[in-house]
């Protein structure tokens, strides 16, 4: 085993303090030859579902190497390492639903082990999993340590499933989708693809309830929206267009759809106009 020359990091640590820099330093001490790539450190604290989605979308495009994924303040679930692609890459993180979708995206696991942390007792007593468990494990793998050296093997089929939302086709034929993210460009990414909406036609009614706030109660909303032709981006109106990941996003050409009040997790019902 010759190790890996790339370590890709994903976390909810943020960049306002030293945490990410400390993680970088730990993996560099173990594997000074390896480049460290920051995929994202701005996931909302503890948001394993967003982390799972981001990781699953990204892994087909990542350089072979070690992926260090850390979401959550404590190790409420065991820390694990997973080999994929006949050993071409290793994923390291807590078994909290964050890794399973990414593992499935690249064809499943070869080997998985439960990372054993020396001298820490109960894993939940670890106060900084990224620093104290995951970064040292990722560094060892990048330096060439075999995955089996990190701990006892576990059945990869028992990884906690990723809770990535899927759309629902209702009894009346309408489709209930969910907002996955609101991008910095003002597009609203949904968890539904073009094929799922094909039977509804090109002109749809979109219904949703905007979340309540301290100053305003929740409100029902309804808006007409076009299913734009495949490959179209310049719609000139509120439309559902293809996003880079094979799903659909709500967009307005030259503008932002963020003003409509969508939040991550908002359910959106789509039905024909007639």
Legacy VTK file of the C-alpha trace (Angstrom):
# vtk DataFile Version 3.0
C-alpha trace
ASCII
DATASET POLYDATA
POINTS 274 float
0.000 0.000 0.000
1.499 3.328 -1.069
-1.098 5.646 0.419
-3.002 8.498 -1.178
-1.961 11.933 -2.358
-5.338 13.673 -1.856
-7.472 14.191 1.245
-10.852 15.859 0.671
-12.628 17.394 3.669
-16.329 18.030 4.289
-17.643 19.249 7.641
-19.916 21.488 9.681
-16.941 23.062 11.471
-17.186 26.444 9.746
-14.168 28.656 9.174
-14.621 31.201 11.943
-12.187 29.477 14.295
-9.109 27.263 14.170
-10.859 23.883 13.792
-10.357 23.400 10.058
-6.746 24.569 10.230
-6.039 22.113 13.037
-7.536 19.261 10.973
-5.312 20.276 8.057
-2.254 20.276 10.279
-3.009 16.848 11.742
-3.411 15.153 8.371
-0.337 16.948 7.007
1.816 15.665 9.864
0.718 12.122 9.093
0.900 12.463 5.293
3.019 15.494 4.313
2.913 14.484 0.646
-0.891 14.734 0.436
-2.814 17.734 -0.843
-5.811 18.712 1.293
-8.925 19.891 -0.568
-11.755 21.646 1.276
-15.019 20.553 -0.306
-17.181 22.478 2.168
-17.100 23.416 5.851
-20.308 25.487 5.980
-22.895 22.719 6.414
-25.354 23.677 9.144
-24.330 22.100 12.460
-25.460 18.488 12.637
-27.198 18.541 9.235
-26.309 15.023 8.129
-28.901 14.990 5.350
-27.390 17.961 3.536
-23.927 16.478 4.071
-25.056 13.133 2.614
-26.542 14.835 -0.442
-23.461 17.004 -1.000
-21.140 14.048 -0.668
-23.200 11.814 -2.973
-23.272 14.526 -5.648
-19.545 15.122 -5.345
-17.892 11.707 -5.095
-18.064 10.874 -8.825
-15.962 13.989 -9.465
-13.469 13.792 -6.608
-9.842 12.816 -7.058
-9.104 9.306 -5.764
-7.911 9.472 -2.180
-9.262 9.840 1.335
-12.517 11.670 2.069
-12.798 13.000 5.615
-16.425 13.836 6.471
-17.306 15.227 9.890
-20.780 16.403 10.906
-21.914 16.500 14.520
-20.266 17.564 17.773
-20.156 14.098 19.317
-19.718 10.535 18.076
-23.306 9.490 18.707
-22.639 6.756 16.138
-19.344 4.868 15.628
-16.603 6.388 13.495
-15.957 4.222 10.451
-13.667 3.932 7.441
-14.976 2.538 4.160
-12.957 1.395 1.152
-14.589 1.884 -2.273
-13.610 1.300 -5.881
-11.330 -1.651 -5.152
-9.315 0.473 -2.756
-9.071 3.555 -4.979
-10.599 5.741 -2.263
-11.416 5.664 1.458
-14.262 7.446 3.210
-13.820 8.309 6.879
-16.602 9.664 9.082
-19.253 8.871 11.668
-21.812 6.228 10.699
-24.661 8.723 11.084
-26.239 8.439 7.628
-23.743 10.757 5.963
-21.653 8.186 4.059
-24.086 5.527 2.791
-25.439 7.409 -0.249
-21.925 8.321 -1.404
-20.783 4.717 -0.992
-23.738 3.522 -3.086
-23.061 6.178 -5.742
-19.599 4.752 -6.446
-20.694 1.119 -6.524
-20.733 0.054 -2.891
-18.140 -0.770 -0.256
-15.211 -3.176 -0.525
-14.368 -3.167 3.180
-15.628 -1.214 6.189
-14.121 -1.020 9.667
-15.093 0.570 12.964
-12.342 3.003 13.929
-11.003 2.167 17.367
-9.873 5.208 19.307
-7.029 4.516 21.735
-7.460 5.705 25.306
-10.759 7.503 24.762
-13.137 5.080 26.517
-16.717 5.718 25.477
-16.626 7.196 21.929
-19.258 9.739 22.983
-16.660 11.242 25.325
-14.669 12.526 22.326
-15.286 16.273 22.304
-13.859 17.017 18.844
-14.373 14.015 16.505
-12.795 15.679 13.470
-9.620 16.561 15.363
-9.267 13.598 17.691
-10.558 10.663 15.624
-11.255 11.339 11.962
-8.215 13.448 11.019
-5.724 10.991 12.571
-7.476 8.085 10.812
-7.514 9.910 7.460
-3.832 10.778 7.875
-2.897 7.169 8.567
-4.738 5.962 5.471
-3.148 8.656 3.303
0.260 7.664 4.671
-0.278 4.087 3.554
-1.711 2.273 6.567
-4.094 -0.541 5.573
-7.721 0.076 6.456
-7.699 -3.058 8.614
-5.189 -1.347 10.926
-7.826 1.177 12.032
-10.163 -1.279 13.728
-12.422 -4.299 13.522
-14.300 -5.042 10.288
-18.052 -4.408 10.082
-20.700 -5.440 7.569
-20.933 -2.599 4.991
-24.586 -3.457 4.359
-25.361 -2.307 7.906
-24.252 1.317 7.377
-26.932 3.730 8.552
-28.878 4.730 5.408
-28.637 8.309 4.206
-31.916 10.159 4.736
-32.013 11.841 1.325
-35.575 12.888 0.545
-37.355 11.407 -2.482
-40.415 12.865 -4.251
-43.890 11.373 -3.770
-46.470 10.755 -6.476
-49.831 11.332 -4.776
-53.085 9.442 -5.428
-54.414 12.315 -7.557
-51.300 12.241 -9.780
-49.722 15.377 -8.317
-46.113 15.234 -7.185
-44.816 16.386 -3.802
-41.180 17.430 -3.994
-38.886 18.947 -1.394
-36.452 21.858 -1.423
-32.893 20.562 -1.144
-31.148 23.911 -1.137
-31.426 27.571 -2.086
-28.228 28.433 -3.910
-26.279 31.672 -3.714
-27.567 32.368 -7.247
-31.164 32.327 -5.999
-32.156 29.051 -7.627
-34.264 26.648 -5.574
-33.073 23.071 -6.016
-35.750 20.375 -5.767
-35.432 16.623 -5.298
-37.469 15.799 -8.400
-36.374 15.009 -11.956
-37.928 15.717 -15.338
-39.153 12.156 -15.843
-41.202 12.211 -12.629
-43.075 15.331 -13.823
-43.470 14.272 -17.456
-47.121 13.200 -17.089
-48.154 16.561 -15.624
-47.516 18.612 -18.778
-45.475 21.763 -19.320
-47.570 24.273 -17.363
-47.929 23.464 -13.672
-49.318 24.890 -10.488
-46.836 24.957 -7.626
-48.202 25.052 -4.072
-46.235 25.394 -0.842
-46.448 26.779 2.677
-43.872 29.336 3.703
-42.463 28.772 7.178
-43.637 30.854 10.097
-41.370 33.417 11.729
-41.496 35.439 14.919
-43.347 38.226 13.114
-45.381 36.336 10.521
-47.536 33.174 10.551
-47.117 30.390 8.006
-48.870 31.180 4.725
-50.123 29.023 1.847
-48.764 30.018 -1.560
-49.617 29.117 -5.140
-47.764 30.034 -8.318
-47.835 28.993 -11.969
-44.564 27.576 -13.225
-43.353 26.232 -16.557
-41.417 23.013 -17.052
-38.746 24.402 -19.368
-37.591 22.325 -22.351
-34.593 20.087 -21.654
-31.367 22.069 -21.826
-33.120 25.445 -21.679
-31.730 28.068 -19.297
-33.056 31.433 -20.552
-36.756 31.068 -19.732
-37.664 34.682 -19.007
-40.160 33.558 -16.367
-40.512 31.350 -13.326
-39.565 27.881 -14.543
-38.283 24.468 -13.606
-34.985 23.883 -15.399
-32.380 21.131 -15.379
-29.752 21.481 -12.673
-26.171 20.134 -12.880
-27.089 16.959 -10.989
-29.932 15.551 -13.115
-32.701 17.107 -11.026
-34.792 20.259 -11.475
-34.355 23.708 -9.998
-36.772 26.605 -9.762
-35.281 29.629 -11.452
-36.035 33.016 -12.991
-33.849 34.137 -15.874
-31.784 37.135 -14.841
-33.237 37.097 -11.337
-33.641 35.159 -8.121
-36.399 32.837 -6.933
-35.220 33.121 -3.328
-37.729 35.919 -2.626
-40.540 33.356 -2.771
-39.636 32.302 0.741
-38.456 28.737 0.268
-36.384 27.067 2.951
-34.549 23.761 2.909
-37.081 21.023 3.596
-40.109 22.947 2.305
-42.562 20.599 0.569
-43.709 21.723 -2.867
-46.802 20.216 -4.516
-46.781 20.253 -8.321
-49.964 19.600 -10.307
-51.338 20.340 -13.773
-53.098 23.653 -14.322
-56.329 21.877 -15.310
LINES 1 275
274 0 1 2 3 4 5 6 7 8 9 10 11 12 13 14 15 16 17 18 19 20 21 22 23 24 25 26 27 28 29 30 31 32 33 34 35 36 37 38 39 40 41 42 43 44 45 46 47 48 49 50 51 52 53 54 55 56 57 58 59 60 61 62 63 64 65 66 67 68 69 70 71 72 73 74 75 76 77 78 79 80 81 82 83 84 85 86 87 88 89 90 91 92 93 94 95 96 97 98 99 100 101 102 103 104 105 106 107 108 109 110 111 112 113 114 115 116 117 118 119 120 121 122 123 124 125 126 127 128 129 130 131 132 133 134 135 136 137 138 139 140 141 142 143 144 145 146 147 148 149 150 151 152 153 154 155 156 157 158 159 160 161 162 163 164 165 166 167 168 169 170 171 172 173 174 175 176 177 178 179 180 181 182 183 184 185 186 187 188 189 190 191 192 193 194 195 196 197 198 199 200 201 202 203 204 205 206 207 208 209 210 211 212 213 214 215 216 217 218 219 220 221 222 223 224 225 226 227 228 229 230 231 232 233 234 235 236 237 238 239 240 241 242 243 244 245 246 247 248 249 250 251 252 253 254 255 256 257 258 259 260 261 262 263 264 265 266 267 268 269 270 271 272 273
